[in-house]
Structure formats: structure tokens, C-alpha cells
């Protein structure tokens, strides 16, 4: 199982150091992989065997891109994993598929592990399965779905941070369809909590979870890792 924490715009540098230090004491079984995506200004040289990734970066080594960070800023901390296509970047920050593809290709070229997020909005969900899949399919356009360091995260936009979760059957249905588009590991994300994570891990074609708000409490996220340790798939 892959267990990933997206800390978003939370936790200061000091809080993140403490978070990673505490989480690093969690037992991680052989089949479990843990990733943490801290806020950009909280990236650091962590003394940990956890995988630390960036939530975002500009597709450049360095240059004139005010407010952005580039490859050199990630290399400074030996960061080789990145989250791309997150719904907050697509829908709040206006990142286009074209820009996401540019980032994907740049970081692929650099050999980064990429966690690539896809997911439908409420309007597609309400329009039915066909509309949902058609919308998600567009988010695969331009993406090398056979990239060996790719992990996909299915995150319905309407489930992120809302406490709403699709039924387990719905997760299974979408995941089995998405596995036809890419055989990469496929995470589920969107209101994953300590009380629903085990059921989600056990859904066929779910290879792990991407957790936002419930990951902010390190005790809870660590417990999710421990539950993942006990799942054999
Ligand atoms: C996310 O934004 O990636 C996410 C899954 O958030 P939450 O767990 O808060 O729904």
C-alpha cells in the first residue's frame, strides 16, 4: 500500500520537522510506502527514510518565474518526487492541462517519481458515470501513462475536504476503469479518515490513499500507515 500525505498550505518549517520526525518512528512494513508532501517553504533536509515530495514546482531548472521554485530548489533537499495535477491547482490556481503536461514532461525527464491527480467535479458526477469518465479521460491527455515512476491518484473534487466520500462500489467502479488507462499504482483521495481508510484499502484496484486534512494530525496519519501494514493485496 502507498500512503501519502498532502500537507497543503499547513505546518510551518518547524512543525513539519517535528511531523516528519514523529512519523519516521512509525513501523513501515515491506509492502508499505509512505510519502509526505510538505508546503514548499517547509521543504528541508530531513533525516528520514520516508519519501518527501514537492506539492508543486515550475518546469525549469531556475530562472525568472517570480513566486515559483525550480529544479535547483528541489535538488538542494534531494527531492525526487512531485505531486502534479492536484484539483486545487487545476481549479483554484487555474493550472491548465497543457501546463500540467509541461510539468509532467519536465519532471519525467529529470527522473522524478510523479503522483498525478485526476478527478471529476460534482457536475460530472451528477451527470453520471459516462460523463465522469469522459472528464477524467481528458486529464490523461498528454500524460505518459506508462512512465515507470508514475502513481495516479483518483480524487473526486467534490470529495476533497468535504467529508463526502463515494461509496466503496463507486470507488471500485472508477478504479477498475482507470486501471484500463494506466497500470500505474492507483491511489484514492478525498476525505479519507482513520475510520474509513481500512475499507478503502480493501477495495479492489486501490493501491493506497492520498490524504489531506486527516493527515495533519501525525498520530492519525501514522495510524493509517499501521493499518496499511496489515493489508496484503
Ligand atoms: C487532497 O487534497 O489531496 C485530499 C485528499 O484532501 P482531503 O483528504 O482533505 O479530502
Boltz pocket constraint, residues with backbone or C-beta under 6 A from the ligand:
constraints:
  - pocket:
      binder: B
      contacts: [[A, 6], [A, 155], [A, 159], [A, 160], [A, 161], [A, 162], [A, 189], [A, 190], [A, 191], [A, 192], [A, 210], [A, 211], [A, 212], [A, 213], [A, 214]]
      max_distance: 6.0
